[in-house]
Amino acid sequence: MRRAFLKTFLCVLTVLGAAHAQPAAKRPGSPPAVKPATSIVDDWPVWGGKNRDFIVNTSGLADSWPASGPTKLWTRPLGDGYSAIAEEGGLLYTAFRRRLSDVITAIDAATGKTLWEYDYLNPFTNDFSEKVGPGPYAMPQVIGDRVVAASSTGKIHSLNKKTGKLVWSHDLYSEFHATHLIYGYSSHALPYKDTLIFPAGGNGDGVIALRQSDGAVLWKALQFTNSYSSPLLINVDGQVQVVFVAAKTVFGFNPDNGALLWSHPHDTPYGIAISTPVWAPGNLLFVASAYGVGARTLELHQAGGKTTVRQLWYDPHLELHFGTALQRDGYVYISSGYNGPVLMSAVELRTGKIAWRQRGFSKAQLLWADGKIILADEDGTLALCRASPQKFEVLSQVSLLQNIAWTPPTLVGTHLYLRDRKTIMALELGPPPIR
């Protein structure tokens, strides 16, 4: 009897719950129901953002700023260096110089407060220490439960991202005969499956694959002189490859074993190839450097594991020093120049035709978000721009940073994080609140 009563009671509750869950009947002339707005906010865990291309999946950016610039959320002293800023789950990770030590740090993205630091002695000087500084240059990348960073002297550290405690480390110079770079090591490791792929340069250990969990060497291969650029994962007609711009060539290799797949000349004086290559639809690879080397687009195809390379064009006057390059709809947008006039430029990827050039900024880093370009130049100017093959339009600009700024900014949602050699700050790039 009791069991039957309970069963009936539960059935009644179920029916009542279902009735309450039904939407109310719409009255004639009433406005349609409004669903809560949802937005996808991508973290920025690795170099260049989620897809390593400096293109951010976000919306809601303001179309202009007041004369004073976007709202400043916080600013604080940091330290020397050019390391970019990684972000994951409301935490920022970057690196800086403190006297003779490198410091890897985690910072609360909401407040700018330090959460942990890992510092280690790392003496390094170069022939242009006063202007260029001793680094660090590479961004600590968030790989699973780790933060992995490279120093200017080729020291690799894998830290627990929650505590900053060291898990494993390697020295590319002493262990793997890596190329000693005059300005310091600056490549960003490429995460692939359970490995981290590091370009190092050397004889037989030019590229090294380390297991992410414990740093074990899984394979090493190739011989070349290293550069300052970072590797990029691409897919050539169904075959996954890694492309890298070395001191004298650009080449592709198998990320599972380091086997060379193709190579093409791209000879940079002093090995100063810095900018990350760009992969575009149509199997187009854009590569550019400064010092009179210029830019080129290669078309790659493969069948049966064999890759063919065809150079579509080459322009020695189209220089890209350390800046980022953005690919959109068959064009690439760059801050072109090195020593002298620097021009924002739009270049048709397949032909090399320059759609437009425009002065107004010094050498700059770029990212693309919400149909706009966010530009940060070396003089500390931040700008909001629109670019198309037809024109380049500056919507707003403001001078924000006081020291030389070569670091690309990081955008998460509508929050922008940027730094120079002494300061780090957070800005709100969304529209101002309605009062």
N, C-alpha and C positions, 0 to 999 in steps of 0.2 A: 504493500500500500504506500509506504513512505517512498520507495524507489519510484513508483509510478508518478507520485506527486512531484518529486524532484525533476523527473524527466519532462513533465508538462510545464513546470515552472521555467526550466531552461529554454524550452521551445518558445515560450511567451517572451522571455528576455531577448532571444535571438530575433524574433519578429519585430519587437519594439526597437532594437538597435538598428535593424535594417531600415526601419521606417525613418528613424532620425538621421540615418546616413544619406537618405535620398535628397537631392537638391530641391530647394523650394520651388514651387511652381512660379514661372515668370509671369508677372502682371503685364498686361498690354501697355506698351509705351515705356516700360522700365529699361534702364541701360543694361547692356550685356555685362555678365560677370567678368571681373578683371582678375586674371591670374597673377599671383605674385611674380615679380620679375626675377629671373634667375640669370646669373652670369658665371661663365667659366673663367676661373683665374688660374693661369698656368704658373707653376713655380719656375724658377730660373736656376736649376741645379748645376748645369754644366756650361762650359764656354759657349757663348752665342745663344744661350737659352735652350729651351726644351729640344729644339731640332737643330741646334748649332748653326743657325742661319740669321740670327738677330731679327727675326720676325716674331712678333708677339701676338698671341690670340687673346685680344681683349677689346673692350668697347667702353664708351662713356667718357672718353677724353674730351676736355674742353676744346673749343675751336679757337680760343685765344686766351691770353693771359693779361692781367693788368700790367701797368708799366713797371711795377715792382717785382713782377714775375709770379710764378705759381706759389700757392701757399706752402710755407716751409713748416714741416712737421717737427723736425729737430735737426740740429747740427752739433758736431763735437769735434775736438781734435782727434787725429788718428796717428799718422806717422808717414815717413817717406815710403815711396814705392808706387807701382802702377797696377798692382793686382786688382782685377775686377772683383765684383761683389756677387757671390752666389746667394740664392735664397731658396729656402724650403720650409714650409709650414710655419711661417712667421719668424724664422731665424735667418740672419745674414751671416755669411762667412767671407772673410777676406784675409789679406796678409799685409804686413807692413814692416818697416825697419825700425829697430830701437838700438841705437849705437851700433855695436858689432853683431847684433843678433837679428834673426828673422823671427817674426811673431805671427802665428796663425791664430785667428780669433773668431769667436762666435758672438754675435751682437743681437739683442732684441730688436726686431724690426719696428716695433711700435714705439719704443722709447729711446733707442740708441745706446742702451746700457750694455756694458760688457758682461757676457755670461761666463766665458772661459777664455783662457789664453794658453797657447803652447809656444814657448820660445826656445830657441837653440842658437848656439854660437855659430856664426856663418860669415867670417870675414870675406869681403869681396870688394875689389876696386877695379876700375877700368880707366882707359886713357881720357875719358870724358866724364869723370865722376861728378864734377861740379854741376854740369848741366843735366846729364843723364841719370846720375845717381846709381847706387849699388843694387837697386831692385828692392823687393821681389817684383817680378814681372807677371808671373802666371797666377791665375785665379785658383784658389782652393775649390775643388769640385766635389759635389755631394754625390757619392756613389753608394747606393744602398744605405747601410748604417754607418758609413765612413765619410770622412772628409779627406780627400787626397790632394796634396799640394806639392809643387816642385819649386825649389829655390833657384836663385841665379847661378849657383854652383852645381846644379844637377843633383841635389839631394831630394829624394822623394820620401814623403812621410804620409802614412795612412793612420788617421786618428779616429777614435770613437766620436761620432758627431755630437753625442749628448754630453760627453764629459771632457773631450779634448785629450784623452789619454792616448799615448802612442800604442799602436798595434803592431806595425812593422815599418821598416824603412830600408832604403837602398841608396847607393851613391853611384849615379850613372858614370861619373868621371873615373872613379877608382876601380869600380867593378866591371865596367863594360867599355872602357876606352872611348867614351863619348867625345865628340868634338868640343874643344874648349872655345866657347864663343866669347868674343871680346866684350860684348855688352851683357853677357849672362844668359843662361838657359831661360827660355820663355814659352816652350811648347806646352800645350795642354793634352794630357793623356786622353786617348779615345776609349771609352767603355765599349766593350764588345763581348756579348755572352758573359762568361765568368772571368773575363780578362780585362786588363788595362794595357793598351798598346802605346808605348812611348817611343817616339823618334829620338835617337841618340847620336847617330853617326858612328862610324867605325868600320872595322873590317870583320864582317861576319856577324856583328852584333849592332848593325845600324838601327834596327828596329827590335824592340824587346817586348814580349808579352808576359806580364806578371799576373798571377792569379789574384783576384780581388780580395779574397778572404785572408790569405796569409803571405802574399808577396812572392810566392814561389815562381821561379822562372819556368814558363811552360814552353816557350820557344824563343829563339833569337835568329835573325837572318839579315841579309843584305849588307852592302858596302856603299857608303856615300858620305859626303861631308854635310853635317847638319846645318840647319838654318834656324830662324826664330819663329817660323810658322807652326800651325797646328794641323794635325791630320783630320780628314773628313771621310765619313762613311758614305758610299754611293752605291747605286744599283745600276749596273750596265746590262741592259737586256736580260734581266733575271739573275745576273751574277753579282753577288755582293763583293765590293772591293773597298780598299782604303786608298785614298789619294793623298799625296803629300808633296809639298813644294820644298825641295832641298836646296842646297847652295847653287847647284849647277843644272839641275833637272827637276821636272815634275814627273812623278811616276805613280803607278798603281800596283798594289800587291794584295795577295790573299790574306784576309785577317785571321784565318785559321792556322796558317803555318808560315806566313811571311814570304811566300814564293812570289817573285817578281812577275807581273803580268804585262806591263808595258812601261815605256819611258819616253820622254820628249825633252829636248833641250830647253832650259830656262836659266841661263847663266847670270847670277847676280854678283856684282862686285862685293867682295868681303863677305859673301854669303848672307847678305842682308835681305832675305825674303821674309817678310813679316806677316802680311795679310793672309787670312785664311782663304783658300780657294772657294769658288761658288759653283754649285751644281744646279743646273736648270733643266726644265723639261726639254725633250728633244735630245737628251744625252749631251748637253753642252756644258763644258767646263771652262769657267773664266778664271784666269790666273793673272795677277798683276803685282808688280814691284816698282820700286823707285830706282834712283841712281842710273838713269838712262836705259834701264831694262825694258820698262813699259809693260803693255798688256797684250794678251792673246786669248782667243777662244779656240778650244779643241773640241772636236766632235768624236765621241767614243762609241764603238759598237763591238759586240763580241758574239761569236758563234763557236760552239764546241770548245769553249774555254779559252779561245784565242781572241785577244782584243786588238782592234785596229784603231789607229789614231790619225785624224786628219785635222790639220790646222786650218781654220776658216779665215783667220786674219791675224795680223800682228801690227801693233802701233807702238813704236819706241817712245813716243811723246806722251802717251797716256799713262801717267805714273800714279801708283798708289803706294804710299809709304807704309804707315802702320795702321791705317784706318780700316774700318769695316766696309764691306761692299754689300749692297742690298739688291736682290733679284726680284723683279716683279713683271709678269706679263711680257717676257721677251726682252726686257731692258734691265740694265744694271745701273745703279745710282752710286756714285763714289765722290769722295773729296779728292780731286786729282791734283797732284803736284808734290814737290818735295822742298826744293830750295829756291824760293821765289814765289811767283803768283800761284795761289791755290784756287782751283775752280770747282764748284759743285758741277757735276757733269752727269748727263744721261747718255748711255751708250747702248746701241742695239746689239744684243748679244751675238746674233748670227752674222752680222755684216761688219761690226766695228764702227758703224756710222754714228757720229756724235750728234744727238738730237738737239742738245743745247748745253751751254756752259754759262755759269753765272758766278761773279765774284761776291765777296761780302763776308767770308769767314776765313779763319786760318785753318790749318789741318784739323780734320774733324772725325769723330766717331759717330756712327749712325745706327739707329734702329727704326723698325717699321711697326706701327701699331695703329689700329682704328683708322686706317686710310691716311695716316700722316707719317712724316718722318720726324723723329726727335734727334736733334743734332747737338753734339757737345764738342766744342773745339778746344784746341790746346791753350787758348788764352782765357778760358773760363766762361765763355759765352754758351748759354743754353738757348736753343731755338726750337720752335714748333713750325713745321713746314708742310706743304703739300707738294708732291712731285708727280708728274705724268710725263709721257713722251713729248707732250706739247709744251709744258712750262714748269718752272720752279717758282713757288710762291712762299714767302716768309710770312707766317701768320702772326707770330710774336717772337721776341727775343729779349734776353736780359743777361747782364753780366753778373755771374754768381760766385765763381771761384777765383781766388786771388793768386794761386800758384799754378805752375805748369801742370796741365791736365791732359794726360794721354790715355786715361782709362775709359773704356766704353761704359756707358750707363747701363743700369739694370732696371727693367720695368716689370712690376708684378701687379696685375689689375690696373689701378690708376696711380699706384705709388711708384715713384722714381727714386732710385738710389744712385748717387754719384759721389765722386771723390777727386781730389787733387793730391799733391804730395804732402799735404799737412792736415786736410780736413775731409770728413765724410758727412753727408747730409741726406735727408729724406724729404721728398716733396710730394704734394698732392696735385695730380694733373687733371683730376676731374673738375667739373664745373663748380663754382662756388655755391654754398648752400643758399637756398631761398630764405630770406629773412622776412 
